[in-house]
């Protein structure tokens, strides 16, 4: 069959969170864009992989860009709200995110989407990628391009493009990362060969029964005996509870994380990859079945991925709705050798408490930041938790990760002049990947990559030649999803001076200092905080414990109180004695906590 030839200015491979964000933003920024995905759904982690209780960027100062836009769209999409579990402040059905993403893509006339594609080859001329070859449902196709973006979970375009990448561990001696193993240990301990990347999970969805939890506590069968040892069966199940009693089973502690033969995922052999995928799927279905037995049927298979594959197992419902996610949750893959490298020490706070990580500068002392993350560094391997340098602080009644930024250079290939990374394949170390891999940051990194690609097409320049200040300004002034390149602890996305403070701090970062606070700006705890669907008034006595925790005693209950809003955090932080209050917020019985946004009086 003859190969059909197509052309697009920006071509994005991969349907991961960053890939979809890159394609969407490139099209919104005026570039003819083609998104190529290997499956039938969009979004990777946030939808098809079923990781629907996102970690990181939960505080309102970090709810910017496409991450913030998705969060606010999901609040409207889910009538029950997003407060349903204790691993995250947000929980939603996978199909809800898919609907939002499809609506966004369908609204862009410059964006084409080809699902169910297989990437066969990438063509280079010197230092430039010129075209991709694909197998598509319409037959083989060749796509010529100006800028290519890898938006896949495992960096799948990199080896075909002959773009240098890293895979696996680096020693402490290489970059002096505080939590990295020594060179001698890497060479002598077989663990590092057996576990080249962080363990992935194939998420499976359960459905909790109505009413209370008739859990007999009979224990779990092998190999999951220890999966509920830390928190008990009931608390383990509500870890990833979603609207409607759906449960995200993504439980790392002796649960359905997968630890074996992960080198097969990067072999380039489709047969080996499918064997690995089949083993992972069966492992997760076994975990679901074991939990169903332990709860005497109170937990059953959940129907979360409707109508995309014919029924093939007991985990699928009567209409073809299946409980097994459409793809695995890959925490790590190939990592681009980029113009900038994000190391563990680039993520760690400069001081104690609510401090920010050092900002990335170029040799002209210009800030290179294009996206903010704050997730604590979290690694998944078999056995004991890997010891990591701390990067969290008490904030708003709970613990939160301290913020860091991603430099633009981490998105740009050092070898292929028109290749950008938009998902987990950015230029990070293995250790830093534990904090840079989460959905919110990946969405905003993808947004920056898509915007950079469009600007390069319009100006006829290489990504390396795009002035970062221009990219930062375009992110801040973006009409539909303005994104903040800098971490400003006390300036939420809805603050009237948000854009101006971002611009001013980029011009003179010294105004922030290590605390990331805007100087001399006291504000009311109710300043410009928007209402949310489903919130209510809560009256009672608020008790501070002097250690950054708060409890509201009402006429009938006691609630731990948390907030994601900096204005209310400041107000709570100055409380010294019990105070009568009326708070506005949303109850999460599974946290359990009361998430409040402002004072009623």
Protein Blocks (a to p, Z undefined) as FASTA:
>chain_A
ZZdddddfbdcedjbfklmmmmmmmmmnopacddddfbfbehijmmmnopaccgejkbfk
lmgcjllmmmmmmmmmmmnbjafbfkbcbdcdfklmmmmmmmmmmmpmkbccdehiacfb
dcdehjbcfbdcdddfkbpcddddfbdcdfbfnopmmmmnopacdedjddfklnopakbc
cfklmmmmmklmmmmbccddddddddddehidddehnopadfklmmmmmnojklmmmmmg
cehhiacddbfghpabcfehklmmmnopaklmmmmmmmmmmmmmmmmmmmmmmnnomacc
ddfbghkbccfbfkbcfkopafbdfbdcdfbdcddddfbdcdfklmpcfbehjddddddd
dfkopafbfbdcfbdcddddehjdddddddbddeehiacdddddddfklmpcfkbmkbcc
fblmpccdfklmmmmmpmklmmmmmmmmmmmmmmmmmnopafklpcfklmmmmmmmomkl
ccdfbdcfklcfklmklmmmmmmmmmmmmlnomnopaehiacdfkgopacdehiacdddd
dddehlopacdddfkbccddddfbfklmmmmmmpcbdcdddddddddfklpccddfbdfZ
Z
